[in-house]
């Protein structure tokens, strides 16, 4: 294992409160229900489709709504911070020779600005998917361009859509418990690692 691929939102960046604000900002315009922190906690083990049904979110309008959400993110980026321990973990991984990559559905500009804001210099590449269910395509393209096998990679993320994408390309997955989705969603997809802190992830990788 030589390369660690990280999801961004909910894995590295504690951005869920900001995305909740963005969601609620456009709820009236697109006729879906606003959510609270309590709602997010109660829906951790629902799929994206189940959440959309519960809150009346129009999935067919994702191409219209997501750019607005990411613009909101950019305008309020100073309200987002790294989860505790993330920067030290990234520094340690880089020190131990791991290549660090981010693959996200967020906008590349947003991620690169955030990394600069947080003083992170250990990320070698930021790749993004224009479709929220299209990360397997990005991972496969990365593997081809870098001439690496699935066994040389580990994807670290918090959502079931990420592990489903990884399973399509046989890339091992580490689930972090501090993000959006709950373990009930993840368990059936059989992650390689289940970790509850950045230090626990670091320890697991160093022990490999």
N, CA, C and O of each residue as an XYZ file, in Angstrom:
832
protein
N       0.849     -1.199      0.000
C       0.000      0.000      0.000
C       0.882      1.246      0.000
O       1.660      1.462      0.929
N       0.758      2.059     -1.040
C       1.641      3.210     -1.180
C       0.907      4.550     -1.228
O       1.495      5.600     -0.969
N      -0.379      4.502     -1.560
C      -1.143      5.739     -1.740
C      -2.416      5.686     -0.915
O      -3.155      4.702     -0.957
N      -2.668      6.754     -0.163
C      -3.895      6.875      0.616
C      -4.752      7.950     -0.035
O      -4.351      9.110     -0.139
N      -5.944      7.541     -0.474
C      -6.896      8.474     -1.085
C      -7.936      8.852     -0.048
O      -8.581      7.982      0.537
N      -8.099     10.122      0.176
C      -9.074     10.596      1.156
C     -10.265     11.248      0.475
O     -10.122     12.006     -0.484
N     -11.439     10.934      0.994
C     -12.601     11.770      0.740
C     -12.345     13.097      1.457
O     -11.475     13.172      2.325
N     -13.079     14.119      1.111
C     -12.840     15.440      1.707
C     -13.883     15.779      2.775
O     -13.572     15.835      3.964
N     -15.120     16.002      2.334
C     -16.173     16.425      3.262
C     -16.584     15.278      4.186
O     -16.914     14.185      3.727
N     -16.558     15.542      5.483
C     -16.955     14.527      6.454
C     -15.852     13.558      6.815
O     -16.018     12.731      7.713
N     -14.717     13.650      6.121
C     -13.571     12.783      6.408
C     -12.380     13.619      6.880
O     -11.841     13.390      7.963
N     -11.981     14.577      6.067
C     -10.924     15.509      6.460
C     -11.513     16.799      7.038
O     -11.079     17.288      8.081
N     -12.504     17.331      6.339
C     -13.094     18.621      6.718
C     -14.419     18.435      7.442
O     -15.284     17.679      7.000
N     -14.562     19.128      8.547
C     -15.813     19.102      9.316
C     -16.785     20.106      8.693
O     -17.056     21.169      9.251
N     -17.295     19.738      7.530
C     -18.093     20.668      6.719
C     -19.587     20.400      6.770
O     -20.362     21.120      6.141
N     -20.009     19.369      7.511
C     -21.435     19.058      7.530
C     -22.302     20.211      8.045
O     -23.368     20.450      7.477
N     -21.894     20.941      9.100
C     -22.717     22.079      9.518
C     -22.904     23.119      8.415
O     -23.982     23.697      8.273
N     -21.847     23.354      7.634
C     -21.953     24.325      6.545
C     -22.844     23.799      5.427
O     -23.635     24.554      4.862
N     -22.724     22.506      5.099
C     -23.597     21.951      4.074
C     -25.056     21.954      4.521
O     -25.958     22.098      3.696
N     -25.290     21.796      5.815
C     -26.648     21.878      6.334
C     -27.196     23.297      6.140
O     -28.354     23.479      5.765
N     -26.354     24.291      6.398
C     -26.763     25.677      6.160
C     -27.102     25.902      4.688
O     -28.107     26.532      4.356
N     -26.242     25.373      3.811
C     -26.472     25.533      2.376
C     -27.763     24.833      1.953
O     -28.572     25.390      1.211
N     -27.940     23.602      2.440
C     -29.173     22.848      2.161
C     -30.397     23.678      2.541
O     -31.334     23.811      1.755
N     -30.382     24.230      3.739
C     -31.527     24.985      4.228
C     -31.716     26.306      3.489
O     -32.840     26.787      3.342
N     -30.618     26.888      3.028
C     -30.691     28.148      2.275
C     -31.505     27.987      0.994
O     -32.249     28.887      0.605
N     -31.356     26.818      0.334
C     -32.029     26.610     -0.952
C     -33.286     25.750     -0.848
O     -33.893     25.413     -1.865
N     -33.680     25.394      0.380
C     -34.845     24.517      0.567
C     -36.109     25.134     -0.002
O     -36.878     24.458     -0.685
N     -36.330     26.411      0.274
C     -37.539     27.067     -0.221
C     -37.556     27.193     -1.731
O     -38.587     26.973     -2.367
N     -36.420     27.546     -2.306
C     -36.323     27.735     -3.750
C     -36.617     26.453     -4.519
O     -37.238     26.481     -5.582
N     -36.156     25.315     -3.962
C     -36.311     24.054     -4.677
C     -37.343     23.121     -4.031
O     -37.459     21.948     -4.387
N     -38.076     23.675     -3.086
C     -39.258     22.994     -2.545
C     -38.948     21.653     -1.879
O     -39.616     20.653     -2.143
N     -37.930     21.640     -1.013
C     -37.687     20.467     -0.169
C     -37.595     20.926      1.284
O     -37.539     22.125      1.555
N     -37.579     19.987      2.208
C     -37.639     20.318      3.625
C     -36.266     20.700      4.182
O     -35.261     20.090      3.817
N     -36.216     21.694      5.053
C     -34.960     21.996      5.749
C     -34.650     20.910      6.772
O     -35.530     20.140      7.158
N     -33.383     20.851      7.212
C     -32.967     19.840      8.184
C     -32.249     20.499      9.358
O     -31.737     21.613      9.253
N     -32.227     19.783     10.473
C     -31.516     20.216     11.669
C     -30.403     19.214     11.969
O     -30.319     18.164     11.332
N     -29.553     19.539     12.938
C     -28.512     18.596     13.349
C     -29.139     17.298     13.859
O     -28.595     16.214     13.648
N     -30.262     17.412     14.516
C     -30.975     16.235     15.008
C     -31.429     15.358     13.849
O     -31.360     14.132     13.932
N     -31.894     15.983     12.768
C     -32.315     15.232     11.577
C     -31.133     14.478     10.965
O     -31.262     13.315     10.582
N     -29.990     15.145     10.878
C     -28.800     14.497     10.309
C     -28.389     13.286     11.135
O     -28.057     12.236     10.586
N     -28.414     13.435     12.452
C     -28.044     12.326     13.326
C     -29.024     11.163     13.191
O     -28.622     10.000     13.216
N     -30.303     11.480     13.048
C     -31.325     10.442     12.965
C     -31.330      9.718     11.625
O     -31.885      8.625     11.512
N     -30.714     10.321     10.608
C     -30.747      9.728      9.264
C     -29.399      9.147      8.846
O     -29.179      8.915      7.657
N     -28.499      8.907      9.786
C     -27.152      8.415      9.446
C     -27.180      7.069      8.739
O     -26.295      6.767      7.938
N     -28.186      6.264      9.030
C     -28.240      4.934      8.430
C     -29.262      4.837      7.292
O     -29.712      3.748      6.935
N     -29.617      5.994      6.732
C     -30.450      6.030      5.533
C     -29.559      6.273      4.316
O     -28.569      7.001      4.396
N     -29.914      5.663      3.202
C     -29.191      5.921      1.959
C     -29.520      7.320      1.451
O     -30.452      7.963      1.933
N     -28.754      7.780      0.487
C     -29.025      9.094     -0.115
C     -30.436      9.123     -0.687
O     -31.153     10.113     -0.534
N     -30.834      8.039     -1.344
C     -32.174      7.983     -1.932
C     -33.258      8.028     -0.861
O     -34.287      8.679     -1.042
N     -33.030      7.343      0.248
C     -33.995      7.360      1.345
C     -34.086      8.732      1.995
O     -35.174      9.175      2.363
N     -32.958      9.401      2.138
C     -32.968     10.760      2.694
C     -33.699     11.718      1.759
O     -34.480     12.563      2.197
N     -33.432     11.569      0.469
C     -34.095     12.434     -0.515
C     -35.615     12.278     -0.432
O     -36.350     13.264     -0.484
N     -36.073     11.048     -0.305
C     -37.513     10.796     -0.197
C     -38.070     11.388      1.091
O     -39.149     11.979      1.085
N     -37.350     11.234      2.183
C     -37.812     11.706      3.486
C     -37.972     13.219      3.513
O     -38.916     13.741      4.105
N     -37.044     13.920      2.867
C     -37.059     15.382      2.922
C     -37.554     16.038      1.627
O     -37.476     17.257      1.471
N     -38.060     15.224      0.709
C     -38.638     15.763     -0.520
C     -37.624     16.398     -1.438
O     -37.949     17.322     -2.183
N     -36.378     15.904     -1.391
C     -35.322     16.499     -2.217
C     -35.416     15.990     -3.650
O     -35.473     14.780     -3.867
N     -35.433     16.886     -4.631
C     -35.563     16.476     -6.039
C     -34.225     16.014     -6.626
O     -33.434     16.833     -7.091
N     -33.976     14.703     -6.603
C     -32.686     14.170     -7.061
C     -32.372     14.570     -8.501
O     -31.206     14.746     -8.854
N     -33.398     14.714     -9.330
C     -33.162     15.064    -10.738
C     -32.626     16.486    -10.893
O     -32.158     16.862    -11.968
N     -32.696     17.283     -9.807
C     -32.192     18.654     -9.875
C     -30.799     18.801     -9.258
O     -30.311     19.917     -9.077
N     -30.163     17.671     -8.937
C     -28.811     17.721     -8.365
C     -27.850     18.548     -9.231
O     -27.085     19.339     -8.679
N     -27.856     18.399    -10.577
C     -26.930     19.197    -11.392
C     -27.150     20.707    -11.276
O     -26.249     21.494    -11.565
N     -28.347     21.105    -10.854
C     -28.641     22.531    -10.679
C     -28.298     22.986     -9.263
O     -27.756     24.074     -9.066
N     -28.619     22.145     -8.278
C     -28.474     22.535     -6.870
C     -27.030     22.454     -6.387
O     -26.571     23.345     -5.672
N     -26.301     21.392     -6.769
C     -24.944     21.210     -6.236
C     -24.000     22.380     -6.525
O     -23.265     22.789     -5.626
N     -23.991     22.938     -7.747
C     -23.108     24.091     -7.969
C     -23.413     25.262     -7.026
O     -22.504     25.974     -6.600
N     -24.689     25.453     -6.706
C     -25.071     26.509     -5.767
C     -24.532     26.200     -4.370
O     -24.050     27.089     -3.669
N     -24.618     24.933     -3.978
C     -24.117     24.509     -2.669
C     -22.607     24.720     -2.582
O     -22.102     25.186     -1.561
N     -21.889     24.380     -3.643
C     -20.439     24.529     -3.624
C     -20.025     25.998     -3.666
O     -18.992     26.359     -3.101
N     -20.794     26.833     -4.309
C     -20.536     28.271     -4.259
C     -20.761     28.813     -2.856
O     -20.028     29.685     -2.389
N     -21.789     28.284     -2.185
C     -22.052     28.663     -0.794
C     -20.865     28.255      0.074
O     -20.425     29.011      0.940
N     -20.358     27.056     -0.170
C     -19.183     26.557      0.564
C     -18.016     27.521      0.392
O     -17.369     27.899      1.368
N     -17.750     27.914     -0.835
C     -16.623     28.801     -1.110
C     -16.776     30.129     -0.374
O     -15.805     30.668      0.158
N     -17.995     30.650     -0.347
C     -18.240     31.948      0.280
C     -18.126     31.891      1.803
O     -17.878     32.910      2.448
N     -18.306     30.701      2.374
C     -18.294     30.556      3.837
C     -17.190     29.611      4.313
O     -17.291     29.026      5.391
N     -16.148     29.466      3.516
C     -15.107     28.481      3.814
C     -14.427     28.725      5.157
O     -13.958     27.785      5.798
N     -14.373     29.976      5.579
C     -13.710     30.263      6.849
C     -14.462     29.680      8.041
O     -13.942     29.681      9.157
N     -15.683     29.180      7.820
C     -16.456     28.547      8.885
C     -16.156     27.045      8.991
O     -16.647     26.378      9.901
N     -15.355     26.517      8.068
C     -15.036     25.086      8.041
C     -13.641     24.857      8.609
O     -12.720     25.632      8.354
N     -13.498     23.788      9.378
C     -12.197     23.437      9.939
C     -11.911     21.964      9.712
O     -12.817     21.188      9.408
N     -10.669     21.587      9.857
C     -10.307     20.180      9.851
C     -10.835     19.511     11.116
O     -10.952     20.152     12.161
N     -11.152     18.228     11.021
C     -11.416     17.472     12.236
C     -10.133     17.414     13.064
O      -9.031     17.437     12.517
N     -10.285     17.340     14.380
C      -9.132     17.276     15.273
C      -8.223     16.095     14.902
O      -8.690     14.973     14.705
N      -6.960     16.365     14.816
C      -5.980     15.314     14.570
C      -5.686     15.021     13.115
O      -4.781     14.243     12.815
N      -6.426     15.624     12.207
C      -6.253     15.319     10.777
C      -4.902     15.802     10.257
O      -4.197     15.060      9.573
N      -4.543     17.038     10.577
C      -3.289     17.578     10.027
C      -2.088     16.766     10.509
O      -1.195     16.449      9.723
N      -2.065     16.431     11.796
C      -0.961     15.627     12.321
C      -0.916     14.258     11.651
O       0.160     13.745     11.346
N      -2.088     13.670     11.423
C      -2.145     12.374     10.758
C      -1.584     12.458      9.341
O      -0.796     11.603      8.935
N      -1.987     13.485      8.582
C      -1.490     13.651      7.214
C       0.021     13.855      7.207
O       0.725     13.289      6.371
N       0.512     14.660      8.136
C       1.959     14.891      8.231
C       2.697     13.576      8.507
O       3.745     13.306      7.920
N       2.135     12.767      9.405
C       2.776     11.500      9.762
C       2.750     10.519      8.598
O       3.731      9.816      8.357
N       1.640     10.467      7.878
C       1.547      9.577      6.721
C       2.579      9.967      5.667
O       3.262      9.108      5.110
N       2.688     11.259      5.399
C       3.670     11.731      4.417
C       5.089     11.416      4.887
O       5.940     11.015      4.094
N       5.330     11.599      6.172
C       6.659     11.315      6.739
C       7.019      9.835      6.591
O       8.189      9.481      6.446
N       5.997      8.981      6.629
C       6.216      7.544      6.494
C       6.204      7.071      5.044
O       6.217      5.869      4.779
N       6.179      8.018      4.108
C       6.343      7.680      2.706
C       5.075      7.448      1.912
O       5.139      7.052      0.748
N       3.924      7.687      2.519
C       2.671      7.506      1.780
C       2.398      8.714      0.885
O       2.642      9.858      1.268
N       1.896      8.438     -0.293
C       1.411      9.493     -1.184
C      -0.035      9.773     -0.798
O      -0.816      8.839     -0.615
N      -0.402     11.041     -0.672
C      -1.734     11.430     -0.207
C      -2.483     12.138     -1.329
O      -2.001     13.114     -1.903
N      -3.664     11.625     -1.626
C      -4.507     12.149     -2.708
C      -5.913     12.382     -2.149
O      -6.349     11.674     -1.241
N      -6.605     13.355     -2.685
C      -8.009     13.588     -2.337
C      -8.861     13.351     -3.569
O      -8.556     13.853     -4.651
N      -9.936     12.580     -3.401
C     -10.957     12.438     -4.443
C     -12.289     12.814     -3.817
O     -12.709     12.217     -2.825
N     -12.948     13.798     -4.394
C     -14.149     14.361     -3.783
C     -15.170     14.771     -4.830
O     -14.851     14.944     -6.007
N     -16.404     14.921     -4.370
C     -17.455     15.481     -5.226
C     -17.523     17.000     -5.090
O     -18.213     17.665     -5.862
N     -16.817     17.541     -4.122
C     -16.762     18.992     -3.954
C     -15.938     19.585     -5.094
O     -15.269     18.862     -5.831
N     -15.993     20.896     -5.227
C     -15.254     21.567     -6.295
C     -13.762     21.585     -5.994
O     -13.356     21.836     -4.860
N     -12.948     21.319     -7.007
C     -11.491     21.293     -6.830
C     -10.980     22.616     -6.286
O     -10.108     22.635     -5.416
N     -11.508     23.708     -6.783
C     -11.075     25.036     -6.313
C     -11.338     25.182     -4.817
O     -10.495     25.701     -4.084
N     -12.501     24.728     -4.364
C     -12.832     24.821     -2.943
C     -11.823     24.058     -2.094
O     -11.333     24.566     -1.085
N     -11.520     22.839     -2.511
C     -10.618     21.984     -1.734
C      -9.223     22.579     -1.686
O      -8.603     22.625     -0.624
N      -8.723     23.036     -2.828
C      -7.373     23.592     -2.861
C      -7.281     24.877     -2.036
O      -6.268     25.115     -1.377
N      -8.316     25.697     -2.065
C      -8.333     26.905     -1.237
C      -8.368     26.552      0.243
O      -7.718     27.204      1.060
N      -9.129     25.518      0.581
C      -9.225     25.079      1.972
C      -7.886     24.528      2.465
O      -7.464     24.836      3.580
N      -7.225     23.728      1.655
C      -5.923     23.193      2.042
C      -4.930     24.320      2.294
O      -4.139     24.260      3.235
N      -4.975     25.341      1.456
C      -4.104     26.506      1.645
C      -4.469     27.229      2.932
O      -3.596     27.640      3.696
N      -5.772     27.380      3.163
C      -6.254     28.040      4.374
C      -5.760     27.329      5.635
O      -5.434     27.972      6.633
N      -5.709     26.001      5.580
C      -5.321     25.204      6.743
C      -3.821     24.883      6.789
O      -3.354     24.209      7.707
N      -3.082     25.366      5.803
C      -1.637     25.156      5.796
C      -1.228     23.714      5.556
O      -0.222     23.253      6.096
N      -1.998     23.004      4.752
C      -1.696     21.598      4.452
C      -0.916     21.515      3.146
O      -1.392     21.955      2.099
N       0.283     20.948      3.215
C       1.152     20.843      2.040
C       1.475     19.397      1.696
O       2.317     19.139      0.836
N       0.816     18.450      2.361
C       1.145     17.032      2.179
C       0.292     16.357      1.112
O       0.569     15.216      0.742
N      -0.739     17.034      0.608
C      -1.611     16.447     -0.408
C      -0.989     16.654     -1.784
O      -0.755     17.788     -2.201
N      -0.723     15.558     -2.485
C      -0.016     15.653     -3.762
C      -0.952     15.939     -4.933
O      -0.526     16.487     -5.950
N      -2.230     15.569     -4.793
C      -3.146     15.726     -5.921
C      -4.580     15.795     -5.418
O      -4.951     15.095     -4.475
N      -5.385     16.644     -6.053
C      -6.816     16.747     -5.761
C      -7.581     16.424     -7.037
O      -7.417     17.085     -8.062
N      -8.422     15.390     -6.956
C      -9.239     14.969     -8.088
C     -10.709     15.071     -7.682
O     -11.061     14.834     -6.527
N     -11.546     15.420     -8.628
C     -12.960     15.570     -8.295
C     -13.841     14.848     -9.311
O     -13.465     14.641    -10.465
N     -15.022     14.474     -8.835
C     -16.024     13.840     -9.676
C     -17.196     14.793     -9.840
O     -17.704     15.336     -8.859
N     -17.620     14.992    -11.061
C     -18.754     15.883    -11.305
C     -20.078     15.217    -10.954
O     -21.112     15.881    -10.888
N     -20.047     13.903    -10.728
C     -21.254     13.155    -10.338
C     -21.041     12.570     -8.949
O     -19.970     12.034     -8.665
N     -22.034     12.663     -8.086
C     -21.854     12.200     -6.710
C     -21.706     10.681     -6.640
O     -21.197     10.155     -5.649
N     -22.148      9.967     -7.688
C     -21.987      8.518     -7.712
C     -20.935      8.081     -8.737
O     -20.976      6.952     -9.226
N     -19.994      8.975     -9.059
C     -19.041      8.664    -10.120
C     -17.603      8.502     -9.694
O     -16.703      8.587    -10.530
N     -17.357      8.272     -8.412
C     -15.969      8.214     -7.949
C     -15.209      6.994     -8.470
O     -13.988      7.051     -8.618
N     -15.899      5.905     -8.747
C     -15.200      4.733     -9.277
C     -14.526      5.051    -10.610
O     -13.442      4.542    -10.896
N     -15.158      5.886    -11.420
C     -14.570      6.293    -12.692
C     -13.289      7.101    -12.465
O     -12.295      6.914    -13.166
N     -13.328      8.005    -11.473
C     -12.152      8.825    -11.158
C     -11.029      7.960    -10.606
O      -9.866      8.150    -10.960
N     -11.370      7.007     -9.737
C     -10.359      6.112     -9.162
C      -9.710      5.265    -10.257
O      -8.489      5.116    -10.299
N     -10.535      4.717    -11.134
C     -10.014      3.879    -12.227
C      -9.077      4.690    -13.137
O      -8.030      4.195    -13.555
N      -9.455      5.915    -13.433
C      -8.624      6.783    -14.270
C      -7.302      7.097    -13.566
O      -6.246      7.114    -14.200
N      -7.362      7.342    -12.268
C      -6.148      7.620    -11.499
C      -5.207      6.417    -11.525
O      -4.001      6.572    -11.717
N      -5.760      5.219    -11.332
C      -4.945      4.008    -11.343
C      -4.232      3.829    -12.683
O      -3.065      3.441    -12.731
N      -4.943      4.115    -13.757
C      -4.360      3.979    -15.088
C      -3.261      5.015    -15.314
O      -2.184      4.694    -15.817
N      -3.545      6.258    -14.939
C      -2.575      7.337    -15.166
C      -1.310      7.150    -14.334
O      -0.207      7.453    -14.790
N      -1.476      6.650    -13.111
C      -0.329      6.491    -12.209
C       0.304      5.103    -12.302
O       1.335      4.832    -11.686
N      -0.336      4.227    -13.088
C       0.149      2.854    -13.248
C       0.282      2.145    -11.890
O       1.312      1.549    -11.579
N      -0.788      2.230    -11.101
C      -0.816      1.570     -9.794
C      -1.971      0.573     -9.769
O      -2.972      0.739    -10.466
N      -1.811     -0.458     -8.957
C      -2.854     -1.468     -8.810
C      -3.757     -1.111     -7.636
O      -3.417     -0.267     -6.807
N      -4.909     -1.764     -7.579
C      -5.854     -1.523     -6.488
C      -5.230     -1.837     -5.134
O      -5.528     -1.174     -4.140
N      -4.364     -2.850     -5.095
C      -3.745     -3.269     -3.840
C      -2.777     -2.219     -3.289
O      -2.432     -2.244     -2.108
N      -2.350     -1.311     -4.140
C      -1.437     -0.261     -3.695
C      -2.171      0.942     -3.110
O      -1.542      1.878     -2.617
N      -3.499      0.915     -3.165
C      -4.311      2.046     -2.723
C      -5.126      1.700     -1.488
O      -5.428      0.535     -1.227
N      -5.473      2.724     -0.742
C      -6.503      2.643      0.293
C      -7.328      3.912      0.197
O      -6.782      5.016      0.177
N      -8.645      3.756      0.137
C      -9.541      4.920      0.122
C     -10.108      5.092      1.523
O     -10.581      4.130      2.128
N     -10.062      6.296      2.029
C     -10.573      6.613      3.364
C     -11.771      7.537      3.221
O     -11.651      8.631      2.669
N     -12.921      7.108      3.714
C     -14.115      7.919      3.562
C     -15.162      7.629      4.620
O     -14.981      6.772      5.485
N     -16.268      8.368      4.530
C     -17.313      8.271      5.550
C     -18.671      7.846      4.991
O     -19.612      7.641      5.757
N     -18.788      7.710      3.659
C     -20.101      7.454      3.067
C     -20.156      6.121      2.334
O     -19.160      5.642      1.793
N     -21.350      5.540      2.333
C     -21.538      4.244      1.676
C     -21.308      4.354      0.169
O     -20.850      3.395     -0.452
N     -21.617      5.500     -0.425
C     -21.404      5.629     -1.880
C     -19.917      5.527     -2.220
O     -19.550      5.106     -3.317
N     -19.067      5.917     -1.268
C     -17.625      5.826     -1.501
C     -17.144      4.382     -1.481
O     -16.371      3.972     -2.347
N     -17.597      3.611     -0.500
C     -17.153      2.215     -0.440
C     -17.752      1.404     -1.582
O     -17.111      0.474     -2.071
N     -18.959      1.732     -2.017
C     -19.546      1.062     -3.183
C     -18.684      1.337     -4.415
O     -18.414      0.431     -5.203
N     -18.256      2.583     -4.576
C     -17.383      2.937     -5.705
C     -16.067      2.174     -5.627
O     -15.573      1.679     -6.640
N     -15.497      2.078     -4.431
C     -14.232      1.358     -4.254
C     -14.383     -0.129     -4.556
O     -13.503     -0.737     -5.166
N     -15.485     -0.703     -4.131
C     -15.716     -2.127     -4.384
C     -15.818     -2.423     -5.881
O     -15.476     -3.521     -6.321
N     -16.285     -1.454     -6.658
C     -16.388     -1.643     -8.106
C     -15.016     -1.771     -8.755
O     -14.873     -2.402     -9.802
N     -14.000     -1.164     -8.121
C     -12.648     -1.195     -8.695
C     -11.670     -1.954     -7.788
O     -10.455     -1.896     -7.983
N     -12.221     -2.670     -6.791
C     -11.445     -3.550     -5.889
C     -10.413     -2.807     -5.049
O      -9.380     -3.373     -4.693
N     -10.685     -1.542     -4.731
C      -9.785     -0.758     -3.881
C     -10.220     -0.898     -2.420
O     -11.389     -0.665     -2.111
N      -9.316     -1.270     -1.520
C      -9.663     -1.386     -0.104
C     -10.172     -0.052      0.462
O      -9.794      1.025      0.002
N     -11.036     -0.164      1.467
C     -11.711      1.024      2.003
C     -11.582      1.068      3.519
O     -11.726      0.047      4.193
N     -11.311      2.246      4.047
C     -11.317      2.483      5.488
C     -12.454      3.447      5.802
O     -12.507      4.560      5.279
N     -13.364      3.001      6.666
C     -14.495      3.855      7.053
C     -14.173      4.611      8.332
O     -13.695      4.029      9.305
N     -14.442      5.933      8.322
C     -14.245      6.762      9.514
C     -15.607      7.051     10.141
O     -16.562      7.406      9.450
N     -15.677      6.894     11.443
C     -16.973      6.957     12.123
C     -17.451      8.373     12.400
O     -18.584      8.566     12.839
N     -16.592      9.380     12.147
C     -16.955     10.752     12.515
C     -17.671     11.511     11.388
O     -17.927     12.708     11.519
N     -17.992     10.832     10.294
C     -18.595     11.518      9.153
C     -20.101     11.400      9.063
O     -20.795     11.358     10.079
N     -20.607     11.347      7.831
C     -22.052     11.442      7.586
C     -22.795     10.139      7.819
O     -23.806     10.123      8.520
N     -22.316      9.051      7.247
C     -23.066      7.790      7.268
C     -22.739      6.927      8.474
O     -21.622      6.950      8.992
N     -23.743      6.157      8.914
C     -23.575      5.268     10.043
C     -23.067      3.892      9.640
O     -23.049      3.542      8.460
N     -22.654      3.115     10.645
C     -22.021      1.825     10.381
C     -22.994      0.809      9.788
O     -22.568     -0.084      9.055
N     -24.272      0.920     10.083
C     -25.245     -0.025      9.534
C     -25.238     -0.007      8.006
O     -25.413     -1.043      7.365
N     -25.036      1.172      7.434
C     -24.958      1.288      5.974
C     -23.657      0.690      5.442
O     -23.637      0.062      4.384
N     -22.591      0.890      6.180
C     -21.251      0.531      5.727
C     -20.955     -0.950      5.898
O     -20.287     -1.554      5.059
N     -21.445     -1.530      6.970
C     -21.024     -2.868      7.388
C     -21.162     -3.916      6.291
O     -20.272     -4.743      6.097
N     -22.281     -3.876      5.576
C     -22.524     -4.912      4.557
C     -21.566     -4.820      3.378
O     -21.434     -5.772      2.608
N     -20.895     -3.675      3.232
C     -19.934     -3.500      2.135
C     -18.526     -3.939      2.526
O     -17.615     -3.905      1.699
N     -18.346     -4.345      3.762
C     -17.115     -4.968      4.254
C     -15.869     -4.086      4.090
O     -14.997     -4.398      3.279
N     -15.778     -2.996      4.848
C     -14.564     -2.167      4.799
C     -13.358     -2.914      5.361
O     -13.497     -3.777      6.228
N     -12.184     -2.572      4.860
C     -10.951     -3.184      5.362
C     -10.647     -2.712      6.782
O     -10.218     -3.493      7.632
N     -10.878     -1.406      7.024
C     -10.657     -0.833      8.340
C     -11.908     -0.083      8.793
O     -12.626      0.491      7.975
N     -12.159     -0.092     10.084
C     -13.163      0.757     10.716
C     -12.426      1.529     11.800
O     -11.897      0.932     12.737
N     -12.389      2.851     11.681
C     -11.594      3.651     12.624
C     -12.444      4.768     13.220
O     -13.378      5.274     12.598
N     -12.086      5.129     14.444
C     -12.868      6.108     15.198
C     -12.087      7.379     15.521
O     -12.590      8.264     16.212
N     -10.862      7.464     15.018
C     -10.065      8.680     15.193
C      -8.958      8.682     14.151
O      -8.570      7.620     13.665
N      -8.441      9.862     13.799
C      -7.299      9.912     12.872
C      -6.096      9.125     13.385
O      -5.390      8.494     12.599
N      -5.859      9.157     14.687
C      -4.727      8.418     15.240
C      -4.903      6.911     15.052
O      -3.938      6.193     14.793
N      -6.151      6.438     15.187
C      -6.418      5.016     14.988
C      -6.150      4.603     13.542
O      -5.632      3.515     13.290
N      -6.500      5.462     12.604
C      -6.205      5.187     11.203
C      -4.701      5.145     10.978
O      -4.192      4.238     10.319
N      -3.995      6.122     11.522
C      -2.541      6.163     11.376
C      -1.899      4.901     11.945
O      -1.029      4.299     11.315
N      -2.333      4.508     13.134
C      -1.773      3.311     13.769
C      -2.014      2.059     12.903
O      -1.132      1.211     12.765
N      -3.216      1.959     12.327
C      -3.537      0.806     11.496
C      -2.659      0.752     10.250
O      -2.234     -0.326      9.835
N      -2.387      1.902      9.657
C      -1.581      1.944      8.440
C      -0.107      1.686      8.731
O       0.562      0.984      7.972
N       0.393      2.238      9.801
C       1.788      2.032     10.150
C       2.048      0.570     10.503
O       3.148      0.058     10.300
N       1.016     -0.097     11.037
C       1.148     -1.499     11.421
C       1.095     -2.446     10.227
O       1.450     -3.619     10.344
N       0.645     -1.931      9.063
C       0.490     -2.776      7.870
C       1.855     -3.298      7.399
O       1.930     -4.026      6.409
